[in-house]
Amino acid sequence: MAGLALTALLVTGQGLAQTDTMQYANTPPGLRPYGRFQIPYRFYFNVPQEHRGPGRDKPAPVGLHEVPIGFLGPIAGSRDSSYGRRMLQGATLAVEEANARGGYRGIPFRLVIRNDLGLWGATSNELVALNDAGVWATLGSIDGANTHIMLRIALKIDMPLVASGDTDPTLTETLIPWLIRVSGDDRQTCYALVLYAHELKGYRRVAVLRVNNRYGRVGTAEFKDGLRRLGTPVILEMRYAQGDTSFTPQLERIKQAGVEAVLVWGDPQEAGRIVRQMREMNMKQAVLGSDRLVSPAFLDLAGPAAEGTVATHLYHPDLDDPVLHRFNQRYRERFGESAETFAAHAYDGMNLLLDAIRRAGLNRVLIRDQMLGLKTYRGVTGTLVFDPTHSDIGPIWMAEVRSGKFEFSPTPLSDSTYHTRTSRRQNGRLDK
């Protein structure tokens, strides 16, 4: 299992000590909050939240001619539309293949599509519209803030949700037991980048240059916290706005700070320009990046300056895996382009959802029980491993630009050597 079992002493309210095993977020030992100083009084997010409401005995409808399934994503009118379009294509392929296999007991599935414009509160209205359309479960969406609000509506209307494109690490911390996430999140990305930068490369002076929105603010939090816990806090944090094309003021500050590496966190359009401008300014610092940098758009905009950039990726698109090969071939034949992370995870998420419906029948609570009862799930992106908040903590990958293309390798999270070294720091035995 990819999840790292962290055993710790839990002191209960009655003063009794007990041993508790916590797998939440696959946190490396050296990055546990306050781990060097004290034992936590209580652990959170280590026990799945139960659904104790009614509905399991509600009979399935009869006389159906189709089984509607919801899709909610930014497919038009949004900066994230390119992500949403690919997410929709992955979900569509999964539904088409399921119907070719007989659908639900001979009844075809039908995808009901709603657009997420990314406006505050509008996403919730779209979920209500899907509820009115009679969908049995919904896959979506991408924007962290809007998905948070949508999740609260799902709690009110008993709507099972599958998140395949939202990497906000706080999403499953709401403990609303109607959501399962089928991809790694920004917390996993940050852990991998912290261990790579601090343990493998030995960087001690790191700057952050991030997009000035929730994705940048929440996404980089564990990176900054992780370096601080290892005794080398981020030297400088600078921000930019989506759509910016010049980053000279921020890069001048970073250049003057004398850092060894820069974490660039944002979409590939700005990130590609940032890296190119860094090299034009004769900045030699190593470049680290979030998973969104693993994109043809980044390589095109950065050009030769992209060489050596190291980012994470939430699956290995070139892995020698027959299941992945078949998916890639079918996706290319159906849509005329190569699959990428939003498409692949949406495909996995939709298949997980449809499998749950086949097993549970047409009852939302039972569908929820099937989905959130999973410990692992085998998809085209690999084996998904779910922590107690129902978020995937399965393996993610490092992606480094070499000779103009991304090459993939395991992250330090997969290497027990790094866990041992950070654990020694946790216990006060600092390695030299």
VEXTIKOL-835186 format. One record per residue: x, y, z of N, C-alpha, C, O in turn. Coordinates in steps of 0.1 Angstrom, whole numbers, plus 5000, padded with zeros to 4 digits. Layout:
REM VEXTIKOL-835186
XYZXYZXYZXYZ/...
This chain:
REM VEXTIKOL-835186
500849885000500050005000500950125000501950135007/500550224992501350344991501250435003502150515006/500150425011499950515022500950475033501150355036/501550575039502550545049501850545063501350645067/501850435070501150425083502050495093503150455095/501450595099502250665109501650625123500550665126/502450565131502050525144502450625155503650655155/501550665163501850765173501050735185500050655185/501450805196500750785209499650895210499951005208/498450845212497350935213496850945228496550845234/496851065234496451075248495051125248494651225242/494151045254492751065253492351165264493151205273/491051215263490551315273490551265287490651345296/490551125289490551075302491951045307492150995318/492951095300494351075304494950935301496050905306/494150855294494650725291495350725277494950795268/496450655276497250645264496850525256496550425261/496750545243496450435234497250455221497650565218/497550345214498250355201497250375190496250305189/497550465181496650495170497350505157498450565156/496850445147497450445134496850545125495650535122/497550635119497050745112497650745098498850745097/496850735087497350735074496950865066497250885054/496350965073495851085066497051155059498051185065/496751175046497651255037499051195035499851265028/499351075040500651015037501751115042502751125035/501551175053502551275057503851215061503851125070/505051255056506351195060506551235075506151345079/507251155082507451175096508051315100507551375109/509051355092509751475095508851605092509251715096/507751585086506851705082505651705091504751785088/505551625101504351635110504351765118505451795123/503251835118503251955126503651935141503151845147/504652015146505052005160505651875164505751845176/505951785154506351655158507651645166507851555173/508451745164509751745172509551795186510551775194/508451845190508251905203507351835212507551835224/506251775207505351715216504451615209504351615197/503751525217502851435212501451505211501051565221/500751495200499451565199498451505209498451395213/497651595214496651555224495551475216494951385222/495251515204494251445196494651455181495151555176/494451345174494651345159493251365153492251325157/493351435141492151455133492351395120493451365115/491251365113491251315099491751165099492251125088/491751095110492250955109491150855110491450735111/489950905111488750815112487750855101487350975102/487350775092486350815082485050865089484550815098/484550975083483251035088482150945083482050905071/481250915092480050825088478950905083478751025087/478050845075476750905072475750825079475550715077/475050895089474050835097472650875094471750855102/472450935083471150985079470350875073470750755071/469050905069468150805063468450795048469250865043/467650705042467650685028468150555022467850525011/468750475031469250345025468150245022468350155014/466950265028465850175025464950225014463850175012/465250335008464450394998464450304985465550274980/463250264980463250174969463750234956463550354954/464350154947464750204934463550234925462550164926/463650334917462550364908462350254897463350174895/461250244891460950144881460550214868460150334868/460650144857460250204844461250304838460850384830/462450304842463450394837463950364823464050244820/464150464815464650434802466150484801466850454791/466650554811468050594811468450624826467550644834/469750624828470250654842471150784841472250774836/470550904844471351024843472451034853472351004865/473651074848474851104857475251244854475351294843/475651314865475951454864477451474861478351404865/477751584853479051634851479051784853478251854847/479951834861480051974863481552014862482351974870/481752104852483152144850483252264841482252304835/484352334841484452464833484752424819485852414814/483652414811483852374797483652494787483952484775/483252614792483152734783483152854792482652854803/483752964787483653094794484553104806484353194814/485553014808486353014820487853004815488152944805/488753054824490153034821490552884822491452844815/489752814830490052674831489352584821489252464823/488752644811487952564801488752454794488252344791/490052474792490852374786490952244795490952134790/491052274808491052164817489652094818489651964817/488652174818487252114819486952034807486251934808/487352084795487052014782487651874783487051774779/488851864787489551734788488951644798488751524797/488551704809487851634820486551574814486151454817/485751654807484551604801484851494791484051394790/485851504783486151394774486451264781486051164776/487251274792487551154799486251084805486050964804/485351174810484151124816483251064805482550964807/483151134793482351084782482850944777481950864775/484150934776484650804771484250694781483850584777/484350714794483950614804482450574803482150464804/481550674801480150654799479850574787479050474787/480550614776480350544763480750394764480050304759/481850374771482350234772481350154781481150034779/480950214792479950154801478650114794478150004796/478150204785476950174778477150054768476349974765/478450054762478749944753478749804760478549704753/478949814773478949684781477549654787477449564794/476549734783475249704788474649814798473549794802/475449914801474950014810474549964823475349884829/473450014829473049964842471849874839470749914837/472149744840471149634839470349654826469149634825/471149684815470449704802469949844799469549874788/470049934809469550074808470750164805471750154813/470750244795471950324792472150434802471150494807/473450464805473750584813473650704803473950694791/473250824809473350944801473951054809473651084820/474951124803475751224809474951354808474651404797/474651414820473951544820475051654824475651644834/475251744814476451834815476051974819475152034813/476752024829476552164834477852234834478852174837/477852364830479052444829479352514842478452574848/480652504847481052574859481852694854482952684850/481252814856481852944852482852994862483653084859/482952924873483952964883483553094891484353154898/482253134890481753244897481253204911480753094913/481453294921481153264935479653224936478753304933/479353104941478053054943477352994931476452914932/477853024919477152974907477352824906476352754901/478452764910478652624910477552554918477052444913/477152604929476152544937474852544930474052444931/474452654923473252654915473252544904472252484901/474452524898474452414888474252284894473652194888/474752254906474552124913473052114916472551994915/472452214920470952204922470252174909469252094909/470652234898470052204885470252054882469351994876/471452004885471651854882470751774891470251664887/470551814903469651744912468251744907467551644907/467851864901466551874895466351784883465251734880/467551754876467451674865467551524868467451434859/467551494881467451354886468751274885468651154884/469951334885471151254884471351184897470851224907/472051074895472250984907473551014914473750974926/474551074907475851114913476451214903476051224891/477451284907478051394899479551384900480151364911/480251404889481651424888481951574886481451634876/482851634894483251774892483751824905483551764916/484351944906484752034895486252054897486951964901/486752184894488152214894488552314904489452304912/487852434904488152544913487852504927486752464931/488952524936488852484950487752554958486952494965/487652694956486652764964485252724960484352704969/484952714947483552674943483252534946482052504949/484252444945483952304949483652294964482752214968/484252374972483952374986482552414988481852344996/482052514982480652554983479652444978478652414984/480052394966479252284960479052164970478052104970/480152134977480152024986479152034997478551945001/478952165001477952185012476552165007475652125014/476352204994475052174988474752024987473651974989/475851954983475751804982475251744995474551644995/475751795006475351745019473851765021473251685027/473351875016471851905018470951825010469851795014/471451794998470551724988470951574986470351504978/471851524995472351384994472851344980472251264973/473851414975474351394962475851344963476751414967/476051214959477451164958478251244948477851264937/479451274952480351354944481651284942482251224951/482251294930483551244927484351364922484051424912/485451394929486351504925487551444918488251364924/487751484905488851434898489851534893490951504889/489451664895490351774890490651874900491451974897/490151874912490351974922491451924932491251814938/492551994932493751944940493852024953494852014960/492852104957492852174970492952084981492051994983/494052084989494251995000493151995011493051905019/492452115012491552125023490152075020489252075028/489952025007488651995003488051875011486851885015/488851775013488251655020488351675035487851595043/489051785040489051815054487751865060487651885072/486751895051485451935055484751825063483751845070/485151705060484551585066483051575063482251525071/482751615051481351595046481351465038482051455028/480651365043480851225038480051195025479351095024/480251285015479551265002480551284991480151284979/481851294994482851324984483951224984484451184995/484451174973485651104972486551164961486051204950/487851174964488751244954489651134948490251054955/489751134935490451024928491751064922492351004913/492351174927493651214923494451264935493851294945/495751274934496551334945496251484946495551534937/496651544957496351684959497651764960498751714959/497451894963498651984964499451954976500651984977/498851894986499651854998500651744994501851754998/500251644986501151544981502251604973503451564974/501851704964502851774956503851844965505051834962/503451914975504351984983505251894991506451924992/504751784997505651695004506751644995507851644999/506351604982507351554973508451664970509651634969/507951784967508851894964509751934976510951964974/509251924988510051965000511151855001512351895003/510851735000511851625002512851634991514051604993/512351654979513251664967514251784969515451764968/513751904973514552024974515552014986516652044985/514951974997515751975010516651855011517851865015/516151735009516851615011517751575000518951545002/517151574988517951524976518951624971520051594968/518451754969519351854963520051944974521052004970/519551944986520252014996520052164995520852245001/518952214989518752354988518352415002517552345009/518952525006518652585019518052725017517552785027/518152785005517552915003516652904991517052894979/515352894994514252874984513252994984512953034994/512853034972511853134971510653074964510752974957/509453144966508253094960507653214952507653324956/507353184940506653274931505353214926505353114918/504253264931502953194929501853284924501953404925/500853224918499753304913498953354925498853284935/498353474924497753534935496253494935495353584933/495953374938494553324940494553214949495553174955/493353144951493253044961494152924957494852864966/494252894944495152784940496552804944497252714949/497052924943498452954947498552964962499552914967/497653024969497753044983497652914991498452884999/496552834988496352714995497352604990497852524998/497652604977498452504971499852504977500452394979/500452624979501852624984501952624999503152625004/500952615006500952625021501852515027502652545036/501652385023502452275028503852285024504752225031/504152335013505552355009506252445018507352415023/505652565021506252655031506352595045507352615052/505252535049505252475062506352365063507052355074/506452285053507352175053508852215054509552165062/509252315046510552365047510852435061511952415067/509852495067510052555080510252445090511052465099/509552335089509652235099511052165098511552105107/511652175086512952115084514052215087515252185086/513652335092514652435096515152525086516152605088/514552525074515052615063513852685057513452645045/513252775064512052845058512252915045513352955042/511152935038511253005025511753145027511353215036/512753185019513453315020512453425016512453535022/511753405005510953514999509753454992509853344985/508553514993507353474986506853594978506553704984/506753574965506253684956505053624948504853504947/504253724944502953684937502853754924503453854921/501953694916501653754903500153734900499553644906/499553804891498153784887498053694875498853704866/496953624874496653544862496553644850495953744851/497153604840497253684828498453774826498653834816/499253784837500453864836501353814825501453684824/502053894819503053854809504453904812505453844807/504653994821505954044825506054024841505154054848/507253964845507453934859508753994864509353944873/509154104857510454154861510554204875511554174882/509654274881509754314895509954204905510754204914/509154104903509253984912510553914910511153874920/510953894898512253824895513453904900514453844904/513354034899514454114904514654094919515754084924/513554094926513554074941514153934944514953924953/513753834937514253704939515653694936516453624943/516153754925517553754921518353814932519453764935/517953924938518653994948518753914961519653934969/517753824963517753754976518753634976518953574987/519353604965520453504964519953364968520553294975/518753324962518253194965518853094955519353124945/518752964959519252854951518152794942518452734932/516952804946515852744938514552834940514352904950/513752824930512452894929511352794927511352724917/510352794935509052724933508152814925507752914930/507852774913506852844904505552774905505452654901/504552844910503252774912502152844905501852964908/501552784895500452844887500152764874500552654873/499452834865499152774852500352774843501252854845/500352684833501552674824501852804816502952824812/500752884813500953004805501953094812502953144806/501553134824502453224832503753164835504853224835/503753034839504952964844505952954833507152974835/505552934820506452924809507153054807508353064804/506353164808506953294806507953334817508953394815/507553294829508453324841509853254839510853314841/509753124835511053054834511853114823513153124824/511253144812511953204801512653344805513753374802/511853424812512353554816513453534827514353614827/513353434835514453404845515753384837516853444841/515753304827517053274820517453394812518653414810/516553474807516953594800517653694809518453784805/517253694822517853774832519153714838519653764848/519553604832520753534836520653484851521553474858/519353444854519153374867519353224865518753164857/520253174873520653034872519952934882520252814882/519052994890518452914900517652794895517052794883/517652684902516852574899515352614899514952694907/514552544891513052574890512352454894512552344888/511452464904510552364908509152404904508852524903/508252314903506852354898505752264903506052144906/504552314903503352234906503052144894503652154883/502052054895501751954885501252024872501251964861/500652144873500152204861501252254851500852274840/502452254855503552284846503752174836504352194826/503352054840503551934831502551944819501551884820/502952034809501952064799502752104786503852164788/502252074774502852124762502952274762503852334756/501952344768501952494768503152544775503752644771/503452484786504652524794505952504785506752604785/506052394779507252374771507352464759508452514756/506252494753506252584742506652724746507452794739/506052774757506352914761507652934767508353034765/508152834774509452844781510552814771511652874772/510352734761511352704751512552634757512352554767/513752654753514952594758515152624773515852544780/514552734778514752764792514052664801514352664813/513152584796512452484804513352374809513052304819/514552354802515452244805515852244820516252344825/515652124826515952114840514852144850514952114862/513752204845512652224854512152094860511951994853/511852094873511351974880510052004886509952094894/509051934882507651944888507151804893507851704891/505951804898505351684901504251654891503851744883/503851524890502751494882501951384889502451304896/500551394887499751304895499551164890498851084896/500151144878500251004873501350994863501851104859/501750874859502750864849502150834836501750724833/502050924826501350904814502050814804501450764795/503350784807504050694798504450564804505350494799/503750534815504050404823503750284814502850284806/504650184815504450064807503349974814503749884821/502150014811501049954818499949924807499450014801/499549794804498649764794497249834796496649884786/496849854808495549924811495650074806494750124800/496750134809496950274805497150284790496650374784/497850184784498050184769496750184762496450254752/495850094767494550074760493750204761493050244752/493750264773493050394775493550504766492850574759/494850514765495450614757495150604742494850694735/495050474738494750444724493250484721492950544711/492350434730490950464728490650614729489850664721/491350684738491150824739491550904727490850994722/492750864722493250934710492350904698492150994689/491850784696490950744685489650824686489050864676/489150844699487850914701487951064699487051124694/489051124704489051274705490151334696490251454695/491051254690492051304681493151374688493851454682/493351354701494451414708494951314719494151224723/496051344725496551264736495851294749495551414751/495651194757495051214771496151284780497351274778/495651354790496451414800495851394813494851324814/496351464824495851434837494451454840493751374847/493851564835492451594837491551484831490551444836/491951444819491151344812491251204819490251134821/492451174822492751034828492051024841491450924844/492151124850491551114863490051124862489351054870/489451204853488051204851487551064846486451014850/488251004837487950864833487950774845486950694846/488950774853488950684865487750724874487150634879/487550854877486450894886485150854881484250804889/484850864868483550824862483450674863482350624866/484450594860484350454861484050404876483350314878/484750474885484550444899483050464903482450384909/482550574898481150614901480150514894479250474901/480350484882479550384875479550244881478550184882/480750204885480850074892480050074905479449974908/480150184912479350194925477850184922477150124930/477350244912475950244908475550094905474450054909/476350034897476049894894475949804906475049714907/476849824916476849744928475649784938475049704944/475449914939474549964949473149964944472149954952/472849984931471550014926471250154927472150244930/470050194923469650334921469150384935467950404937/470150414943469850474957471050554960472150504962/470850684962472050774964472850744976474150744976/472250704987472950674999473750554997474950545002/473150454991473950324989475050344979476150284980/474850434969475950464960477050534967478250494965/476750624976477750694985478450584993479750594994/477750494999478350385007479350304999480450275004/479050274987479950194978481150274975482250224976/481050404971482250484967483150504979484350484979/482550554990483350595002483850475010484550485020/483350355007483850235014485050175007485650085013/485450234996486650184989487950214997488150325002/488850124998490250145003491150164992492050254993/491050094981491850114969490950094956489850044957/491450144945490750124932491750134921492650214921/491650034912492650024901492050104889491050064884/492850204885492450284874493550294863494550234865/493350374853494350394843495450474848496550474843/495250554859496250634865497050564876497850614883/496750434877497450354887496450304898495250304896/497050254909496250214920495950334929496850384935/494750364930494350474939494250414954493650314956/494750494963494750454977494050564985494550674985/493050534992492250634999492550645014492550545021/492850775018493050795032491650805039490650795033/491650825053490350835060489450945056488250945059/489951045048489051155043488551125029487951205023/488951005024488550955011489251035000488651064989/490451075002491351144992492451044988493050974996/492751044975493750954970495150994975495551104973/495850904981497250924985498150824978499250794983/497650774967498550674959499750754953499850874955/500650674947501850734942501650854932500750844923/502450954934502551064924504051054918504750974923/504351144909505651124902506351264901505751364901/507651254899508451364896508551374881508651274874/508551494875508651514861509751624858509551734862/510851584852511951674849512051694834511951594826/512251814829512451844815513851814811514851864816/513951714802515251674797515151664781514251594776/516051734775516051744760514651784755514151724744/514051874761512751934756511551854759510451894754/511551754768510351684771510451634786511551624792/509251604791509251564805509551414806509051334799/510451384816510751244819510351224834510551304842/509751104836509151074849509950984857510550884852/509851004870510550914880509750914893508951004895/510050814902509350814915509750934923510850994921/508850974932509151094941509851034954509850914956/510451134961511051084974510051024984510450954993/508751054982507750994990507750844989507250774998/508250794978508250644976509550584981509650464980/510450664986511750614990511850615005511850725011/512050505012512050495026513350565032513350605043/514350585023515550655028515150795033515650845043/514350865025514051005029513151005041513251095050/512250905042511450895054512250875067512050935077/513350795065514150765077514950895081515050925093/515450965071516251085074515351195080515751255090/514151215075513251315081512751275094512551355103/512651145096512251095109513251125120512951155131/514551115116515651145125515651295129515851335140/515351375119515151525122513951545132514051625141/512951465130511751475139512151445153511651515163/513051355155513451315168514651395173515251365184/515051505166516151585171517551545167518451615171/517651445159518951395155519251445141518951375131/519651575139519751635126520951575118522051565123/520651525106521751475097522551595092522151705090/523851565090524751665085524851645070525551725063/
